[in-house]
């Protein structure tokens, strides 16, 4: 029997699952869990426990905390996607009914997931999905956060994205990489580690979660109409603006807060942020049927 640290967000999703229900499924899959309540117990301390794998049971916030905090990166991470969007899980090839996933794990079958870090006016921060400013950040603030189902949560988030884009006022932005630089007015800028962000929007379609590169998504005022048309049915076609890929970039935004994943370290601070892929990536277990 495998020994696992179970990091569980008891409030994840629109129909939260109990600790007992998850632990029963894990034991049926020959996994003995040690429990850590996400947001209550000391995650960094719990991750020092001697285990065969770490299990993140929750949404993107729980997964990102586990991924960012894990120091012993030789230990694989299994994801039970219990949130609304599950962007990180989906980007890593983890999908489907959560109860079937543990039986499909093999600790030698995994996919690389990069981790990111940023130094900005608020100090040093880590993230997994994306760092950005503008429309998507406004959409996070505007979306109805009391949906009844995951599908309703996604619809609400996408409606908030369209509204924020339609009403967005341009702001000055500057981006610099080793090979490219740009400055001017924009509506949205995102430095993405995975393909999906927000309400499962594939702004960086084709991005690989372990390629060592960030995808820069830049929406200028003249791009508003074409992105609005795409946003009406975002699952029907690729995002209409090509990305640029780089292992590191500097982003400067003034008078707008900068978001990391779904949060801002300090909404009162803006300025220059230096962003890069962290040197040590993690292993995400991929259910066996997803690898065939």
C-alpha positions as CSV (number, residue, x, y, z in Angstrom):
1,X,0.0,0.0,0.0
2,X,1.3,3.4,-0.9
3,X,1.6,6.1,1.7
4,X,0.3,9.6,0.7
5,X,-0.1,13.0,2.1
6,X,-3.7,14.2,1.3
7,X,-4.0,17.9,1.1
8,X,-7.7,18.6,1.0
9,X,-9.7,21.8,0.5
10,X,-13.0,21.0,2.2
11,X,-14.6,24.0,0.5
12,X,-13.6,23.2,-3.1
13,X,-16.2,23.2,-5.8
14,X,-19.9,23.8,-5.7
15,X,-20.6,20.5,-3.9
16,X,-17.7,20.0,-1.4
17,X,-16.6,16.5,-0.6
18,X,-15.9,15.3,2.9
19,X,-12.5,14.0,4.2
20,X,-14.1,10.6,4.9
21,X,-15.4,10.2,1.3
22,X,-12.0,11.0,-0.3
23,X,-10.1,8.8,2.2
24,X,-12.4,5.8,1.5
25,X,-11.7,6.1,-2.3
26,X,-8.0,6.3,-1.7
27,X,-7.9,3.2,0.5
28,X,-9.9,1.3,-2.1
29,X,-7.0,2.2,-4.5
30,X,-4.5,0.8,-2.0
31,X,-3.3,4.3,-0.8
32,X,-3.1,5.1,2.9
33,X,-3.7,8.9,3.4
34,X,-2.2,11.2,6.0
35,X,-4.5,14.2,6.2
36,X,-3.6,17.9,5.8
37,X,-6.5,20.5,5.8
38,X,-5.6,23.1,3.1
39,X,-5.9,26.6,4.6
40,X,-5.9,25.3,8.1
41,X,-2.9,23.1,8.7
42,X,0.8,24.1,8.1
43,X,1.3,22.9,4.5
44,X,5.0,23.4,4.4
45,X,5.5,21.3,7.5
46,X,3.1,18.6,6.3
47,X,5.0,18.4,3.0
48,X,8.1,17.3,5.0
49,X,6.3,14.0,5.9
50,X,7.9,10.8,4.4
51,X,5.4,9.6,1.8
52,X,5.3,8.0,-1.6
53,X,3.2,10.7,-3.2
54,X,1.3,13.9,-2.4
55,X,-2.3,14.3,-3.3
56,X,-3.9,17.7,-3.9
57,X,-7.7,17.4,-3.6
58,X,-9.3,20.6,-4.5
59,X,-9.3,23.4,-7.2
60,X,-6.6,25.3,-8.8
61,X,-5.8,27.2,-5.6
62,X,-5.1,24.1,-3.6
63,X,-3.1,22.5,-6.5
64,X,-1.0,25.7,-7.0
65,X,-0.2,25.8,-3.3
66,X,1.0,22.2,-3.2
67,X,3.0,22.6,-6.4
68,X,4.6,25.8,-5.3
69,X,5.4,24.7,-1.8
70,X,6.8,21.2,-2.4
71,X,10.6,21.2,-1.9
72,X,11.2,17.5,-2.4
73,X,10.3,17.5,-6.1
74,X,11.2,13.9,-6.6
75,X,7.9,13.0,-4.9
76,X,5.1,12.9,-7.4
77,X,1.9,14.8,-7.0
78,X,-1.5,13.3,-7.7
79,X,-4.4,15.7,-8.5
80,X,-8.0,15.1,-7.6
81,X,-9.7,17.9,-9.6
82,X,-12.6,19.1,-7.3
83,X,-12.7,22.7,-8.3
84,X,-14.7,24.7,-10.9
85,X,-12.1,25.2,-13.6
86,X,-9.3,22.7,-12.8
87,X,-6.9,24.5,-15.2
88,X,-3.7,23.0,-13.8
89,X,-5.1,19.4,-13.7
90,X,-6.4,19.7,-17.3
91,X,-3.2,21.2,-18.6
92,X,-1.3,18.2,-17.1
93,X,-3.6,15.7,-18.7
94,X,-5.8,14.9,-15.6
95,X,-9.5,14.9,-16.2
96,X,-12.6,12.9,-15.6
97,X,-14.5,11.5,-12.6
98,X,-12.3,12.0,-9.5
99,X,-13.2,8.6,-7.9
100,X,-11.7,6.7,-10.9
101,X,-8.4,8.6,-10.9
102,X,-6.5,7.1,-7.9
103,X,-6.8,3.5,-9.3
104,X,-5.3,4.8,-12.6
105,X,-2.2,6.3,-10.9
106,X,1.3,4.7,-11.3
107,X,4.0,6.6,-9.5
108,X,6.3,6.0,-12.4
109,X,3.9,7.6,-14.9
110,X,4.0,11.3,-14.6
111,X,4.2,14.6,-16.6
112,X,6.5,17.5,-15.9
113,X,4.9,20.8,-14.7
114,X,7.0,23.9,-14.4
115,X,6.7,26.4,-11.6
116,X,7.2,30.1,-11.8
117,X,8.4,33.0,-9.6
118,X,8.3,36.7,-9.7
119,X,10.1,39.6,-8.0
120,X,8.0,42.8,-7.8
121,X,7.1,45.7,-5.6
122,X,5.5,43.3,-3.2
123,X,8.7,41.1,-2.9
124,X,9.2,37.5,-4.0
125,X,6.1,35.5,-5.0
126,X,5.5,32.1,-6.7
127,X,2.7,31.1,-9.1
128,X,1.7,28.2,-11.4
129,X,-1.0,29.3,-13.9
130,X,-0.3,32.9,-14.9
131,X,0.7,36.4,-13.9
132,X,-1.0,39.4,-15.5
133,X,-3.0,42.6,-15.4
134,X,-6.0,44.1,-17.1
135,X,-9.1,42.4,-18.4
136,X,-8.7,39.0,-16.8
137,X,-8.0,40.5,-13.4
138,X,-11.1,42.7,-13.7
139,X,-13.1,39.6,-14.7
140,X,-12.0,37.8,-11.5
141,X,-13.3,40.7,-9.5
142,X,-16.7,40.9,-11.3
143,X,-17.7,37.2,-11.6
144,X,-20.5,35.9,-9.5
145,X,-18.8,33.8,-6.9
146,X,-21.9,31.9,-5.6
147,X,-22.7,29.5,-8.5
148,X,-24.7,26.3,-8.0
149,X,-22.7,24.1,-10.4
150,X,-19.3,24.1,-12.0
151,X,-20.9,24.7,-15.4
152,X,-22.6,27.8,-14.0
153,X,-19.3,29.0,-12.5
154,X,-17.6,28.7,-15.9
155,X,-20.5,30.6,-17.7
156,X,-20.4,33.3,-15.1
157,X,-16.6,33.7,-15.4
158,X,-16.7,33.8,-19.2
159,X,-19.5,36.4,-19.1
160,X,-17.5,38.5,-16.7
161,X,-14.5,38.2,-19.1
162,X,-16.6,39.5,-22.0
163,X,-18.0,42.3,-20.0
164,X,-14.6,43.4,-18.7
165,X,-13.1,43.3,-22.2
166,X,-15.9,45.3,-23.7
167,X,-15.6,48.0,-21.0
168,X,-11.8,47.9,-20.6
169,X,-9.8,51.1,-20.7
170,X,-6.3,50.9,-22.1
171,X,-3.3,51.2,-19.8
172,X,0.4,51.6,-20.5
173,X,2.5,48.4,-20.4
174,X,6.1,47.4,-21.2
175,X,7.5,43.9,-21.7
176,X,11.1,43.0,-22.2
177,X,12.7,39.6,-22.9
178,X,16.2,38.7,-24.0
179,X,15.1,38.8,-27.6
180,X,12.1,41.1,-27.8
181,X,10.7,44.3,-26.2
182,X,7.4,46.1,-26.5
183,X,5.7,49.1,-24.9
184,X,2.4,50.8,-25.5
185,X,-1.3,50.8,-24.5
186,X,-2.9,47.4,-23.9
187,X,-6.1,46.0,-22.5
188,X,-4.7,42.8,-21.1
189,X,-1.3,41.2,-20.6
190,X,-0.7,37.7,-19.3
191,X,2.5,35.6,-18.8
192,X,1.2,32.1,-18.8
193,X,2.8,28.9,-17.7
194,X,0.0,26.6,-18.9
195,X,-2.6,26.8,-21.6
196,X,-5.6,27.7,-19.5
197,X,-6.5,30.5,-17.1
198,X,-9.6,31.9,-15.4
199,X,-12.8,30.2,-16.4
200,X,-10.9,27.6,-18.5
201,X,-10.0,30.0,-21.2
202,X,-7.3,28.6,-23.5
203,X,-5.4,31.9,-24.1
204,X,-2.1,30.0,-24.8
205,X,-3.4,27.1,-26.7
206,X,-0.6,24.7,-27.5
207,X,1.4,25.7,-24.4
208,X,3.2,22.8,-22.8
209,X,3.2,22.7,-19.0
210,X,6.8,21.5,-18.8
211,X,8.5,23.1,-21.7
212,X,10.4,25.7,-19.6
213,X,8.7,28.6,-21.3
214,X,6.2,31.3,-20.5
215,X,3.6,32.3,-23.1
216,X,3.1,36.1,-23.4
217,X,-0.4,37.0,-24.2
218,X,-0.9,40.7,-25.2
219,X,-4.2,42.2,-26.1
220,X,-4.0,45.8,-27.5
221,X,-6.9,48.2,-28.0
222,X,-7.1,47.3,-31.7
223,X,-7.5,43.6,-30.8
224,X,-10.6,44.1,-28.7
225,X,-13.2,43.2,-31.4
226,X,-11.5,40.0,-32.6
227,X,-11.1,38.8,-29.0
228,X,-14.7,39.6,-28.2
229,X,-15.8,37.5,-31.1
230,X,-13.7,34.6,-30.0
231,X,-14.9,35.0,-26.4
232,X,-18.5,34.4,-27.5
233,X,-17.6,30.7,-28.0
234,X,-14.1,30.2,-26.7
235,X,-14.1,26.5,-27.0
236,X,-14.8,26.5,-30.7
237,X,-11.5,27.8,-32.0
238,X,-8.0,29.0,-30.9
239,X,-7.3,32.3,-29.3
240,X,-6.9,34.7,-32.2
241,X,-3.7,36.4,-31.1
242,X,-0.3,34.5,-31.3
243,X,1.8,34.3,-28.2
244,X,5.5,34.8,-27.7
245,X,7.5,32.2,-25.7
246,X,10.3,33.0,-23.3
247,X,11.9,31.5,-20.2
248,X,11.9,34.9,-18.5
249,X,10.5,38.4,-18.9
250,X,10.2,41.8,-17.3
251,X,6.7,43.3,-17.1
252,X,6.1,47.0,-16.1
253,X,2.5,48.1,-15.4
254,X,1.7,51.3,-13.5
255,X,-1.6,52.2,-11.8
256,X,-2.9,48.7,-12.2
257,X,-2.5,45.8,-9.8
258,X,-0.7,42.7,-10.9
259,X,-2.4,39.3,-10.4
260,X,-0.6,36.0,-9.8
261,X,-2.9,33.0,-10.5
262,X,-6.2,34.3,-9.0
263,X,-4.9,36.7,-6.4
264,X,-3.0,40.0,-6.1
265,X,-0.3,40.2,-3.4
266,X,-1.2,43.9,-2.9
267,X,-3.7,45.7,-5.0
268,X,-2.1,49.1,-4.0
269,X,1.2,48.2,-5.6
270,X,2.3,48.2,-9.3
271,X,5.5,48.7,-11.2
272,X,8.1,46.4,-12.6
273,X,7.9,42.6,-12.2
274,X,10.7,40.2,-13.2
275,X,9.2,36.8,-14.0
276,X,10.9,33.5,-14.7
277,X,10.5,29.7,-14.7
278,X,11.8,28.2,-11.4
279,X,14.7,25.8,-11.8
280,X,13.0,22.8,-10.2
281,X,9.9,21.4,-11.7
282,X,7.4,18.9,-10.2
283,X,6.0,15.5,-11.3
284,X,2.2,15.3,-11.9
285,X,0.8,11.8,-12.0
286,X,-1.2,11.2,-15.2
287,X,-4.0,8.5,-15.0
288,X,-2.9,5.5,-17.1
289,X,-5.8,5.8,-19.6
290,X,-4.8,9.4,-20.4
291,X,-1.3,8.2,-21.4
292,X,-2.4,5.6,-23.9
